[in-house]
Amino acid sequence: MRAAAEQEKVIRLLPNDPASYNGLANNQRRQGRSNEAIANYRKGLQLDPGDFSASSALVYTLATGRRYDEVVAARRRLVELRPDSLSEAFEVAYVSFLASGSTRDVEGFFAGLTDKDRESREGRLLRRRWADAQGNIAEAIRLDALLNPKGSTTLASAVRHAASGDMATARAMLDKLPAALRTQLEKEPDNAAAWRNLARIEAVLGHQEEALRCARKAVELLPESRDAMGGPSQSAGLAFVLAWTGDKDGAIKEYARLLRIPYSGLNIYEMKHAPWCAPLRGDPRFEALLNDPKNNAPLF
């Protein structure tokens, strides 16, 4: 609250300074004051229409509130600012999928790519993301291999193998990652994101008690009550751990709650096929969550 109050003082002194409005909006998001944040991002952009960072922050805030019509307009502005970016053009098409589950616009985007763009690193990253969203795990794994020819491991790539039923490969890929994270946490014991990442890795490795301990530590360090924007990510990490360690009841209950709050990063159409939701797929309670239109309604 103090930081936002200081920003408001700066605005009174410098009413034509776009950075002041953006700084205030950044703080308001963390306080859960999302509508006020949106208004201030827009004020800042009126003063500096070419500010890509502020435009991106506006898009993110609108998206987390599921205000998809407004997201499309704001994303088109990003395309104007970066007309050569495949990713920005993809994101405009992807909004229709987030809003309704329609695949038409994204399929049209990919159909319009040149072979060069399609096989570029950026093109392959976008195709992998779409394969995940469509549940085409084999294609996502194939693209993983093209994108990581040296075999570098990420949690996401391991989860794809686990979701495909190849738990042995997934665990072999992750086996060395906890040690690096624990070394980091010795230096940064209050790093909530590192605790969350370690928790998810331990969950896929099958270390239930340690995964839950780490996930709860992340939530404790950055609770939603203190940070409305950062806190839900830690809670989503806990939901992931619950799902992958066999507590379907706890995971579904937590996802049900998170689908009704901003900044959780969850979308029902992505969750229908996402590899990270594999342990819950087919559970009638989970499917009911994803088929309830209220869980994709605007949040503010």
N, C-alpha and C positions, 0 to 999 in steps of 0.2 A: 504493500500500500504506500509506503514511504517513497519508493522510486516513482510511482505514478504521480504522486503529489508534487514531487520535484519537477517532473516533466511538465505538469500543468503550469507550474510557475514559469518555466522557460518559455512556454507557448505565449503566456501573457506578455512576456518581454519581447519575444521574437515571433509575432503572429504569422510572418511570411516565411518561416524556416521549415521546409518540408521534413528535415531530419527530426525535428522536435515532435511533429505529429506521429511519425513512424516509431520513434522511441516510446511515446506514450502508448501507442497501439500495442507494441510488443509487450509492455508491462500489463496492459489491460487483459490481454489474452490469458496470461498466467493467473490472473485474478478471476477468470471466468466471465469477464465483461466483454463478451465477443461482439455484440452489436455495437458497442462503443468503439471497440478496436476497428471494426470494419469502417465505421464512419471516419475515424481518424486516418486510416490508411488512404481512404478516398480523398480526404482533405490534403494529405501530403502529395498524392499523385496529381491533384489539380495544380499544385505548385511546381511539381517536377514530374511530368508525364513519362519521362524516359527512365525513371528509376526502376530497374529490373528487379532489384531485391525487394522493394516495397510492393511491386506488382505481384511477385511470387508469394509474398506473405499474405496479401489480400486473397489470392487464389486459394492458398492453403486454409485460411480461416473460413472462407465460404464453403470449401469442400468439406471441412470437418463438421460444418453445420448442415451439410447435405442440401445446400441451396444451389441445386445443379443448374438451373437456368442462368443464374448470375455467374456461376463458375464458367460456363461456356463463353460468355462475353468477356470475362476477365482473362481467360486463357487465350482467346483470340488476340487480345492485346499483347500477350507475351510472344505470340507468333509474329506480330508486327515488329516487336523489338528484336527478335532473333529469327528472321525469316529462313535462315539456312539450317535451323535445328530440326532434325527428324523427331527428336523427343517432344518438342513443344507441339509440333503438328499432331503427333500420336496422341498426346494428352487431350487435345480438343476432341478427337474421335472417341477417346476412352470414356469421356464424361457420359456419353449416351449409354454405355454399358453399365456404369455405376448407377445411373439414374433408373434404368429400366431392365437391364439384363440383355438388351439388344446387342447383337454382334455385328450388325450391318455396317455401321460407320467404321469400326476397326477393321473389318474385313476389306472394306473399300479403301482404307488407308494403305493396307499392305498390298492390295492389288495394284495400286498406283505407283509403287516403288520401282525404281530401276533395279536391275540385277546388282549393280554396284552398291547402291544404298542398302538393298536387302541383305547383302553379304558383308557389309561393313560391320565393324564392331558395334556401333550404335544400333544398326539394324538388327543384328543378332540378339543384342540385349533386349530390345523391344519385342522381338519374336519369342524369346524365352519367357518374358513376362506374360505375354498373351497365352503361351502354351500352359503356364501355371494356372492362369485364370480360367482356361477352358478344360483343365484336367487332363491335358495331353502330356503326361509325365515322361513318356518315352522321348518325345520331341524335346522337352525341356532338358532332359539328361543329355541328349545328343548335342544340343546347343551348348550345354555346360562344357562338354569336352572340346568343342571348337573354341570357346571363349577362354578356356584355361588349359592350353596344350601342355603346360608343365605340371598339371595335376594339383594346383593349389586348391586348398579346401576352404569352403565356407559352410556355415550352418545350413544355409538354404540349399546348397547342393547335396549335403548329406540327408536333409529332410526329404528331398525328392526321391532318393534311393530308398529311404525308410518307407515313404508313402507307396512306393512301387512294390513293397514287400521284401526288399533286399536289406534287411536290418543289419546283416553281417557287414556288408560294404559300408553302410552308413556309419556304423560304430567304428570301423577301421579308419574311416576318413576323419573322425572327430577325436580319436584317441589321444592325440598329442596336444589338442587345443586347450584343455583345462589348465595345464601347467603354465602356459603363457599368460592366461588370464589371471591366475593366482599370483604370478609375479607382478603383474600390473596392479592388482589389488593390494599387495603389500605396500606399494608406493602410494596408491590412491584408494584407501579403504572406504571413502565416502562416495565412490563413483557408482551411482545407481545403475547406469547403463551397463557397466562391466559386470556387476552382480547379476543383472537380468540375462546378459548373454551367457554367462557361466551357468546359470540355472537352466536355461533351455538346452545347452549342450549336455549337461549332466542328465537331464530328463531323457534325451534321445539315447544316451549311453546306458540308461536303465538304472541310474543311481537315484532312486526315489527320494530318500530322506535328504540327501545333499542338495538335490535339485529344489526341493521345497524350501529348505533352509535359505538357499541363495535367493530364490524368488521372493520370499518374505522379507529378506534383508533389503532388496531393491525397493519394495513397496514402503518399507519403514523409512528408508532414506529419502524417498521422494513421493510422499503421499499425495493423493488428489486434493486433499484439504489444503495443502500448502502450494501446490502448483497444478492448476486446472488443465494446463496444456501438457506438461511433462508427466504428471502422475498417472494418467490413464495408460501410458505406454508400459509402465511398470506393472500395472494391474493386468494388462493383456499378456505380459510375460508370465504372470502367475497362472492365468487361465491356460496358456499353452502347456505349462508344466503339469497342471492338473490333468489335462487331456492325455498327455504322453506318458504319464505315470499311472494311468488307469482309473483316475477318479473322474469318471464321466459326469456324475451328478454335480460335483463341485465345478467342473469346467463349464458345463452347460449353464449352470446358475450364474457364473461369473460373466460368461459371454452375453447372456440375456441382459444383465445389468449394463455391461459396457456398450451394447448396441443402442442404449437409450441415452448415452452421454456423449458430448463432443470430445474430440481429440483422442478417441480410442484407436483411430486408424482402421476401423472395421467397416466392411461393406458386405451385405448379404449375398450379393451376386458373386463377389470374389470368393467368399467363404464356401459357396456351393461346391467348388472344385479345388480350392487351394490345397497344395500338399500339406501345409501345416495343420490343416483341419482333418487330416486323414483318420485319426483315431475316433472321431465323433461321427464320421459319415455313416449314414444309414440308421442312426439312432432316431426314432420318431420324434423325440423331444427337440433334438438339434435341427432336424429337417423342418419342424414346425416354426422354429425361430426364423429360419431363412425364408420361409414362405409367408411370413406375416408382414404385410405392407407397412405396418406401423414401425417396423424396424429399419425402414428406409425413408421415413418421413423426416422433414426438416426438424432440426434440434433447437434452433433459435432463430 
